[in-house]
Amino acid sequence: MTALIARCELDPALEGCTYDSQVLNGTDPQKYVVLYLQRTIPYERAGASDPIAYDWLLTVHSVGMTAVQARLVSSKVVQQLAGFRIAIDGWRQTKCRLINSEPIDFDTGVQPPIAYGVDQFTWRSDAA
Amino acid sequence: MSFDFSDLEKLAADISKVPDNAGPLIRKAVEVTARNVKDTAAQSVKGGASSWKALPDAIDYDLNGQGSNQFSSQLNAEIGYNKAKAAGKLGNLREFGAPGKRLVPHNDLATALAQNQDDFTNGLSKAIADAEKAAGL
């Protein structure tokens, strides 16, 4: 996760964003990014105890106070992460691939409502 | 020097018959996978918190295309939350989460799709094999 955050922060527009946090009522987050990483399917070889590969699904919330701001954050995130190859010791990774972009939506769970876009990326890790 | 193209021509002719036979079989493979993805995702949502109890029934699928080259060779299945059904509008929150409420994405549909990928590939291979068999290949 640290590597993914560091990669996002290479873009000056995303520098100083808050990662993996919650917008609280009354705060003005301006813009920030939340990353959720999920390991999906382990690929196993018959008779072997350890998986030989994993698929990963990274969901990114690109948040802004307006739809325009959220869209800007989302585009910067996509620029940084699409095609990025993460390094994990002992595993060989495919490049990070953008598989889904949801239109900007509003979360009214906080006041004022915040705008956010959802982008999803995937890659596969094979045992080296 | 000469080449005998007769086998090649026969193969080309035989393959041209395949789409006629393959369409309905491919449609079936797509539909079976769509239903499996829907069921897998619904099962995953059911296993979640009780506040999502109406959500599993809001998942359905639409199958578009005839699987016939007379009308359209395009086939696709769209699986997801039906917003017209009860709780269907909450599907986006369950699937993708929401940052203000610290609602994490559950990705039930994305995971179900990934889980059924191999079955889909196998189903398509079988459909093509059956069509080729029916075409005498």
Interface residues (C-beta under 8 A of the other chain):
Chain A: Q22 V23 V34 Y36 Q38 T40 I41 D55 L57 T59 H61 V63 I99 N100 E102 D105 D107 T108 G109 V110 P113 I114 Y116 V118 Q120
Chain B: N92 F96 G97 A98 P99 G100 K101 R102 L103 V104 P105 N107 A110 T111 A114 Q115
